[in-house]
Amino acid sequence: MTQPNQPVVGRTRHTELTIDQIAEMQPGLGMLMPQIGDRYWVLYYAAKGGNWPLARHQLNEIRGLMRMGALTRPRYADHLNAFINGHVAAIEKAIEQKDFGAFDAAYRRGVEAANRYHELMNHAEIVWELPDEAPKQLRLMPPKPSTSQGDR
């Protein structure tokens, strides 16, 4: 039990950390945006390949990362929430409809908006672009139906 005016401490087998130290370790946008960018890249090529479940998963993860960024960096919360409620919602609708044309248009509007946000937040040096090639680490086509006996 802590004494009055003593910081709350968490312990691991390696160290003790105060609640303030733990709070300070929470990720900011510098840590979150590369993850968001990688998932946004996978999102595009998953949808292009018709792997709508993977596209939906990537979009849900992007939304979660943005919400975390809004929580840990409240200065950016309005912009992140506007992006979620506007561009992410439009992409989500296209995913639900499995409409790549609508997806592509909403996705590209999201890229343009993200780059405008970067400029607005005095980070014009950050310009996100969709890579010309699909990421190689994931299967981007729809999952193959299982042929094993146990799945019938």
N, C-alpha and C positions, 0 to 999 in steps of 0.2 A: 504494500500500500504506500502511496506517495504521501509525503509530508506537505503541509501547506507551503505554497510558493516553490515547490520542487517540480521540475518538469516531468511529464509523463514519459516513461522510458519503455521501449520495447526491446526485447532481448532475443538474439539468435545465438547459435552456438559459437558464432564468430565475434559478436560485438553487441554493444548496446547503442540504440539510437533514440533520440528524443522525438516526440511527435513533430516538432518543428523541422528536424532533420529529414524525417520521412516526408513531410509535406514539401520540402524544398526539392526532393528527388523526383517529384511527379513530372511527367513529360510535358514540355512546352511544344510549341509549333515547330521548332527546329528539329525536334525528334519525331514528331507525328507526321509532318508533311511529306517526308520521303516515303513513309509507309503508305500514306494516302495516294501519293503519286504512283507508286508501284501497283497498288490495287486498282487505281483508275486505268492504268495501262492494261492490266489483266482483264478488267471489266469490259473494255472495248473489244478486245479480240475474242473473249468468251462469247459475247453477244454476236459478233460477226460470224463466229463458227457455229452459232446455233446452240451453244451450251448455256441456255437460259438459267438453269439452276446455279451454275457457277457465277454467272453475271449477277444474279440476285444476291448470292452470298457475298461477293465482292462489294456490292453496293451497301449491303447491311453493315459490313465491316467499316467501310468508309464513313457511313453515318455515325457509327459508334466512336471512331477515332475523332471525328469532328466534334462530337458532343464532349468528349474528353478534353479536347482543346479549348472548347468554350468554357468548360468548368475550371481548368487550370490556368487559363489566360483570359479572364473576363473582358479585358480590353477588346478582344476580337469576337466576343460572343455574338453580338448583333450580326456581324457579317457572316460568321459561320452558320448561325441559325437561319439567316436569310438564304444562304446557299442550300442548306438542307431542305428548307420548306419550298424553295423554288426549283432549283436545278436538279437536286437529288430526287425530288418528288416527280418531276417530269421524266427523268430517266427511269424511275421505278414504274411509272405508268406504261412506258414503252416496253419494258421488260415483261410486265404482266400481260400485255397484248402480243408479245413476241413479234413486235413490229420493228425490224431493223432500221427501216427508213426513218421512223419517228425517233428511234433510239439514237441514231447517228446525228440527227439534227439537235436533239436535246443535249447529247454528249458534247458536241462541238460548241454549243452555246455555253455549257458549263466551263469548258476550257477558256473561252474568251472572258467569261465573268471572273474566273479565278485569276487570270492575268491582270484584269482591271483592279481586282481587290489588292493584288500585290502592289500595283502602282499607287493606289489610294493609301496603302499602309507604308509608303516610302520604301518599298522594296521592288522598284522597277527592274532591278537586275535579275529578279526571279521570273523567268518566262517558261512556263511549262509547255511542252510540245509532245504530241502523241508520237512515239517512236514508229518508224516505218515498218519494223518487224515485230511480230508477235513474240511475247516472252516464251522462252524455251522450257521453263521448269514445270509447266503444267500442261495437261491435256486440255485443249481448248475446244475440242469438238464435243458433241453430246456424249454422255456415257454410253458405252456399249451395253446392250442387255446381257444379263448374266445367263450363262448356259449350264451352270452346275445344277445337279439334282437337288441340292439342299435349298435352292432359291425358288423352287416351284411351289 
